[in-house]
Amino acid sequence: MIGIVAHSEKAAAAGVVGIMTEGLRNAGIPFLLESATAPLAGSQNGLDLPDLAAECELLVVLGGDGTILRVVHRLGDILPALFGINIGSLGFLTCVGPTEVGLAIQSLRDRDYVLSNRPLLDVHLQRPSGEIRTFRALNDAVVSRGERSELVKIAVSIDGTLLTEYNADGLIVATPTGSTAYSLSAGGPILTPDSGGLVVTPICPHVLTNRSMVVSDTAKVEISLSAQTREAVLTVDGQETAEMVPGDVLHLSQSASALPLAMLPGRSFSEVLRQKLKWSGSNI
């Protein structure tokens, strides 16, 4: 069974949902609709996202990268494969573009797609009281100054050994998938999805020798605030936030879970980079 989830507020969503549902019916592919998506298809029979995920082996997500991130954060422990159709502004995580719905339906009918298992990031925010808040990221966890004008001082340890104390606007810890998101904008390297590793990238560091670095995918990263920093903001995939204060410890490590992300065969990560980042060959 296939589930359909759309970013219902996008202007193009209703039209693409209509084409998608008609094409699936004509191809004889059974499908279910998410509750906010159902009205776009003229139906009232929609399921909440966790219930939809429990019923389906694959979810077709109509939107951009942000839509896929929102879906991941609403899924809970059930992680069906995601097949993204880009109707947003950016589509590193999507499989096809808005004019390729016919190709998407053909791929779903023939099961002509490959699953790229994307590692997730476990994020545990531990309070001095012993309280622990738990998050899971597909892209990244960011500790930042939020709306405050002062820089934040952030101590980072790798596998129990102090790396350094950053004096910066913030710090990003990204997965290979997230290496093409905020970390890239902050000057971090691009990792291929299957490369392993985590990227630790400071945001506008005061010390110019502080640079982004790649650590092992088995590394345990710990982040804490110096006593001089009154508070900071933890943001996970741009979807969930929490306040950090001195005494809190943020523990980050690669999750045992991975997200199966559908990709079309023949469309390599290199090709995606060329298209999305508008790279071209030299004219020299």
Secondary structure, DSSP 4 states (H G I P E B T S, - for coil): -EEEEE-TTSTTHHHHHHHHHHHHHHTT--EEEETTTGGGGT---EE-HHHHHHH-SEEEEEE-HHHHHHHHHHHTT---EEEEEE-SS--SS-SB-TT-HHHHHHHHHHT--EEEEEEEEEEEEE-TTS-EEEEEESSEEEEE-TT-SS-EEEEEEETTEEEEEEEESEEEEE-TGGGGTHHHHTTPPP--TTS--EEEEEES-SSTT---EEE-TT--EEEEE-TT---EEEEETTTEEEEE-TT-EEEEEEEEEEEEEEE-TT--HHHHHHHHTT------
